[in-house]
Amino acid sequence: MTTDIDARPAVSGDATPQPVPGGLAGWGRRHRGQAVAAAVFAVALAVTIITQLAPKGDSVPLSIRNAGPDGGRAVSEILGRHGVDVAGVDSFSTALAALQAGTDSTLLLYDRNGILDESQLERLTVEATRVVLVTPRLSTLTALDAGISQAGVVPETSPTLEPGCWNDAAETAGTVSGETGFLYSVEGDGGNTVCYRPPGSEAGLLATTEDGTLSVLGSTELISNAGLDERGHSALALRTLGGSGDLVWYLPGLADVSGAGSPQTLNELAPDWVAFLGPWLVFVAALAILWRGRRFGPLVFEPLPVVVKAAETAEGRARLYHDSHAVDRARDNLRAGTLVRLAKELRLGPEASADDVARAVAQIVDRPEGSLRELINERPLNEARLVRWSQELDNLENEVRTR
């Protein structure tokens, strides 16, 4: 008869060992700290990658990627929510291609540096259904020749401007800010095509041609992020820029500069005979150098001794002190000269101090030593007292010599 006997030693109560968990759960419990650190690092890496890959903004004024106060991102997003496809471009070729791709496109052109030339402007206006110029330069308006011209700036006496015209966009928007901006006028009868005119002026902040294909906004504040929520700016921007399904937002850059209109060089402006005149002038200059550059012999050094009397030197120095009001400097020189002469007269030696001189003089002239010391060490405050003080020192020297 066979019996199964458990060979494991019998243990009682809590002494029974717990089985060690295995697999992924066991590894996670044993390396919990490293797992948390790895997760945090992975999240941080993912955030960094997403941030770097996300589209970045810029700081270009009125750019649809600029979220700053002077950018145009807010109005572009609002137009996008109303069904307008806004395409931000920064090169002439891209803007032209975007206009050619659409059948009814509006062009917003903000050429603040006047980069585009006449031919480029003509090609853009031909391809666009409507053109909106923001604070254009005189050269831009002259090239377009649409009858709109500059007329100064908005006066400070007009902080707000009323529509004052029959333009639907302006009448719907209502009052706008007139704190900053430029005024534009329309040739002929522009009463119905010029809006937001200051009192007593025929020019306004918004000018439009008779057919409505070209509009001019005289202030960037009307469509910038900072000014969009003021008065009727947002309504005016939406109605002016949202008339078409496609809006090409074009900000020209330095890459759009055309070389056709560059100024001529000096070689191109100079006449043909200058090519012969240049070498001739070089030859004449070389002859002049040889003529005037020849040597006439070695230089002769001649000593010129000059003797100046001591009295003249002292008088000239005194005049300099007087002109510069150098009372302290004159006093120091007078005091030093008096001490040297008195020390020599009394045989005190060159190293005698003012106290030694005052003590020796007091024994000869029979005057108090304290008063002599005060006289020698006095500091005159003005020129009148300096003159009297110098006279007193001179009298003291004369009195010592006569004893």
C-alpha positions in Angstrom: 0.0 0.0 0.0 1.6 3.3 -1.2 0.9 6.6 0.5 1.8 10.1 -0.9 3.7 12.0 1.7 4.3 15.8 1.2 8.0 16.3 1.6 7.7 20.1 2.3 8.4 21.0 5.9 5.3 22.0 7.8 5.1 25.7 8.7 2.5 27.4 10.6 0.6 30.7 10.6 2.2 33.8 9.0 5.5 32.1 8.4 4.2 30.8 5.0 6.2 32.5 2.3 4.2 34.5 -0.4 4.7 33.6 -4.0 6.8 36.1 -5.9 4.8 37.8 -8.7 6.2 37.2 -12.1 5.8 38.7 -15.6 5.2 42.3 -16.6 3.4 43.2 -13.3 6.3 42.0 -11.2 8.9 43.9 -13.3 6.8 47.1 -13.0 6.7 46.8 -9.2 10.4 46.2 -9.0 11.2 49.2 -11.3 8.5 51.6 -10.4 10.8 54.6 -10.1 12.5 54.1 -13.4 9.1 53.6 -15.1 7.7 56.9 -13.8 10.9 58.7 -14.9 10.7 57.2 -18.3 7.0 58.2 -18.7 7.7 61.8 -17.7 10.6 62.0 -20.1 8.5 60.6 -22.9 5.7 63.1 -22.3 8.2 66.0 -22.2 9.8 64.8 -25.4 6.4 64.6 -27.1 5.5 68.1 -26.0 8.8 69.4 -27.3 8.4 67.7 -30.7 4.8 69.0 -31.0 5.8 72.5 -30.1 8.7 72.5 -32.6 6.5 71.1 -35.4 3.6 73.4 -34.7 3.3 76.3 -37.1 5.1 79.3 -35.6 4.0 82.9 -35.8 6.0 85.9 -36.9 6.4 89.6 -36.0 5.7 91.1 -39.4 3.1 93.9 -39.2 -0.4 92.8 -40.4 0.8 89.2 -41.0 -1.9 86.6 -40.6 0.6 84.6 -38.6 1.3 87.4 -36.2 -0.7 87.2 -33.0 0.8 90.4 -31.6 -1.0 93.8 -31.4 0.1 94.9 -34.9 -0.6 91.5 -36.6 -3.6 90.5 -38.7 -4.3 87.0 -37.3 -7.6 87.9 -35.7 -9.3 89.3 -38.8 -8.0 86.4 -40.9 -9.5 83.8 -38.5 -12.8 85.7 -38.3 -13.0 85.8 -42.1 -12.2 82.0 -42.2 -15.1 81.3 -39.9 -17.4 83.2 -42.3 -16.4 81.1 -45.3 -13.6 83.1 -46.7 -10.5 81.2 -47.7 -7.5 83.5 -46.6 -4.2 82.7 -48.2 -1.2 84.5 -46.7 1.6 85.0 -49.2 4.9 86.9 -49.0 6.2 86.7 -52.6 5.0 88.1 -55.9 5.0 84.7 -57.7 2.9 83.1 -55.0 0.4 85.9 -54.9 0.1 85.8 -58.7 -0.5 82.1 -58.7 -3.1 82.3 -55.9 -5.0 85.0 -57.8 -4.9 83.0 -61.0 -6.2 79.9 -59.3 -9.4 81.6 -58.2 -12.2 83.1 -60.3 -13.4 85.7 -57.8 -10.5 86.7 -55.6 -9.9 89.8 -53.4 -6.3 91.0 -53.0 -5.2 92.7 -49.8 -1.9 94.5 -50.5 0.2 96.0 -47.7 3.3 97.3 -49.4 4.6 99.5 -46.6 8.1 99.9 -48.1 6.9 100.5 -51.7 8.7 97.4 -53.1 6.5 96.6 -56.0 7.1 98.4 -59.3 4.5 99.5 -61.9 4.6 96.3 -63.9 4.1 94.1 -60.9 1.2 96.1 -59.6 -0.5 96.0 -63.0 -0.3 92.2 -63.2 -1.8 91.9 -59.7 -4.7 94.2 -60.4 -5.4 92.4 -63.7 -5.7 89.0 -62.0 -7.6 90.2 -58.9 -11.3 90.9 -58.9 -11.0 93.5 -56.1 -8.0 95.1 -54.6 -7.7 96.6 -51.1 -4.6 98.7 -50.4 -3.6 99.4 -46.9 -1.8 102.8 -46.3 -0.3 102.7 -49.8 2.7 105.0 -50.8 2.5 107.7 -53.4 4.5 105.6 -55.8 2.0 102.7 -55.5 -1.0 105.0 -56.2 0.8 106.7 -59.1 1.6 103.4 -60.7 -2.0 102.2 -60.5 -3.3 105.5 -61.8 -6.8 104.9 -60.4 -7.6 108.5 -59.5 -6.9 108.1 -55.8 -4.1 110.3 -54.2 -2.7 111.0 -50.8 -4.1 114.0 -48.9 -2.2 114.2 -45.6 -2.9 112.7 -42.1 -5.9 112.6 -39.9 -5.9 115.7 -37.7 -5.7 115.4 -33.9 -9.0 117.1 -33.5 -10.8 114.1 -35.0 -10.4 111.2 -32.6 -13.5 109.5 -34.1 -14.8 109.6 -37.7 -18.3 109.1 -39.0 -19.0 107.3 -42.4 -20.5 110.3 -44.2 -20.9 108.4 -47.5 -23.2 105.9 -49.3 -20.8 103.0 -49.0 -22.6 100.0 -47.6 -19.6 98.7 -45.7 -18.9 102.0 -44.0 -22.6 102.7 -43.2 -22.9 99.2 -41.6 -19.7 99.6 -39.6 -20.5 103.1 -38.3 -17.9 105.1 -36.3 -14.2 104.3 -36.5 -11.1 105.6 -34.7 -9.3 108.6 -36.2 -6.4 108.8 -33.8 -3.9 107.6 -36.4 -4.1 107.2 -40.2 -3.7 108.8 -43.6 -6.3 110.6 -45.7 -7.0 109.8 -49.4 -9.0 111.7 -52.0 -10.6 110.7 -55.3 -10.4 112.8 -58.4 -13.6 114.4 -59.6 -16.8 113.9 -57.6 -15.6 111.7 -54.8 -18.4 112.6 -52.3 -19.9 109.1 -52.6 -16.6 107.2 -52.8 -14.7 108.8 -49.9 -15.7 107.9 -46.3 -14.7 108.9 -42.8 -13.8 112.4 -43.7 -12.7 114.8 -40.9 -14.8 118.0 -40.6 -14.0 120.4 -43.4 -12.0 117.9 -45.5 -12.8 116.3 -48.8 -10.4 113.4 -48.1 -11.1 110.4 -45.9 -9.8 107.4 -44.2 -11.5 105.1 -46.8 -11.4 105.8 -50.5 -13.0 103.6 -53.2 -13.1 103.9 -57.0 -16.5 104.4 -58.7 -16.6 100.7 -59.9 -15.6 99.4 -56.4 -12.7 97.4 -57.7 -10.1 99.3 -55.8 -10.3 100.4 -52.1 -7.8 102.2 -49.9 -7.7 101.9 -46.2 -5.7 104.7 -44.5 -5.0 103.0 -41.2 -3.7 99.6 -40.2 -5.6 100.0 -36.9 -8.8 99.1 -38.7 -7.7 95.5 -39.3 -4.9 94.9 -36.7 -5.4 92.6 -33.7 -5.2 95.5 -31.3 -7.8 97.7 -32.9 -10.2 95.1 -34.3 -12.5 95.2 -31.3 -12.8 99.0 -31.3 -16.0 100.7 -32.6 -16.9 99.5 -36.1 -13.5 98.2 -37.1 -14.4 94.6 -37.2 -17.5 95.2 -39.3 -15.7 97.4 -41.7 -12.8 94.8 -42.1 -15.2 91.9 -42.7 -17.3 93.8 -45.3 -14.3 95.3 -47.0 -12.2 92.1 -47.2 -15.0 89.4 -47.2 -16.7 90.3 -50.5 -15.1 87.3 -52.3 -14.8 83.7 -51.4 -11.0 83.9 -51.7 -8.7 86.5 -50.1 -5.1 86.7 -51.0 -3.3 88.5 -48.1 0.0 89.7 -49.7 2.8 91.4 -47.8 5.7 92.1 -50.3 9.2 91.4 -49.1 12.8 92.1 -50.2 12.7 89.1 -52.5 10.1 90.9 -54.7 12.4 93.9 -55.5 12.6 94.2 -59.2 16.0 94.9 -60.9 14.3 96.6 -63.9 13.8 99.8 -62.0 17.2 100.0 -60.3 19.1 103.3 -60.8 21.9 103.4 -63.4 25.5 103.1 -62.4 28.1 105.8 -62.9 29.6 103.9 -65.8 26.2 103.9 -67.5 25.6 107.6 -66.9 29.0 108.8 -67.9 29.5 109.8 -71.6 31.8 107.9 -73.9 34.6 110.5 -73.9 35.2 109.9 -70.1 37.0 106.6 -71.0 39.8 108.7 -72.7 39.7 111.5 -70.1 40.4 109.2 -67.1 43.8 107.8 -68.3 44.8 111.4 -69.3 44.1 112.7 -65.9 46.1 109.9 -64.3 49.0 110.7 -66.5 48.9 114.4 -65.6 48.6 113.6 -61.9 51.7 111.4 -62.2 53.7 114.3 -63.9 52.6 116.7 -61.1 53.8 114.3 -58.4 57.2 114.0 -60.1 57.4 117.8 -60.5 56.5 118.8 -57.0 58.0 115.8 -55.3 61.6 116.4 -56.3 64.0 117.3 -53.5 65.7 120.7 -53.1 68.4 119.4 -50.8 68.6 118.4 -47.1 66.8 120.4 -44.5 68.7 123.0 -42.5 68.1 123.3 -38.8 68.6 126.8 -37.5 68.4 127.5 -33.8 66.2 130.4 -32.9 67.0 131.5 -29.3 64.3 133.4 -27.6 64.8 135.4 -24.4 61.7 136.3 -22.4 62.0 138.6 -19.4 60.9 137.3 -16.0 58.6 140.2 -15.5 56.8 139.5 -18.7 56.4 135.8 -17.8 55.0 136.7 -14.4 52.7 139.3 -15.9 51.4 136.8 -18.5 50.8 134.1 -15.9 49.0 136.6 -13.7 46.7 137.5 -16.5 46.0 133.8 -17.2 45.1 133.4 -13.5 42.9 136.5 -13.6 41.0 135.4 -16.7 40.3 131.9 -15.3 39.5 133.3 -11.8 42.1 130.9 -10.3 42.3 132.6 -6.8 43.6 129.5 -5.0 46.3 128.8 -7.6 47.5 132.4 -7.4 47.4 132.4 -3.6 49.6 129.2 -3.5 52.2 130.8 -5.8 52.3 134.1 -3.8 52.6 132.3 -0.5 55.3 129.9 -1.8 57.3 132.9 -3.2 57.0 134.8 0.1 58.2 131.9 2.2 61.2 131.3 -0.1 62.3 134.9 0.0 61.8 135.3 3.8 63.6 132.1 4.5 66.5 133.2 2.4 66.5 136.7 4.0 66.5 135.1 7.5 68.9 132.3 6.6 66.5 129.6 7.7 67.3 127.3 4.8 65.1 126.0 2.0 63.3 123.4 4.2 61.9 126.0 6.7 58.1 125.7 7.2 55.6 128.5 7.5 55.6 128.2 11.3 59.4 128.6 11.3 59.3 131.6 9.1 56.5 133.2 11.2 58.4 132.6 14.4 61.6 134.2 13.0 59.8 137.2 11.5 58.0 137.8 14.8 61.4 138.2 16.6 62.6 140.8 14.1 59.5 143.0 13.4 58.2 142.8 16.9 54.7 141.5 15.9 52.7 138.7 17.4 53.6 135.3 16.0 49.9 134.3 15.8 48.9 137.2 13.6 51.9 136.5 11.3 51.0 132.9 11.0 47.4 133.8 10.1 48.6 136.3 7.5 50.9 133.8 5.8 48.3 130.9 5.9 45.3 133.0 5.0 43.1 131.8 2.0 41.5 134.8 0.2 38.0 134.0 -1.1 37.9 136.6 -3.9 40.2 138.6 -6.1 39.9 141.8 -4.2 41.0 140.2 -1.0 43.8 138.4 -2.9 45.2 141.8 -4.1 45.1 143.3 -0.5 46.7 140.1 0.9 49.5 140.2 -1.6 50.2 143.8 -0.7 50.3 142.9 3.0 52.8 140.1 2.2 54.9 142.6 0.2 54.9 145.1 3.0 56.0 142.3 5.4 58.9 141.5 3.2 60.0 145.1 2.9 59.8 145.4 6.7 62.0 142.4 7.2 64.6 143.7 4.7 64.8 147.1 6.5 65.5 145.6 10.0 
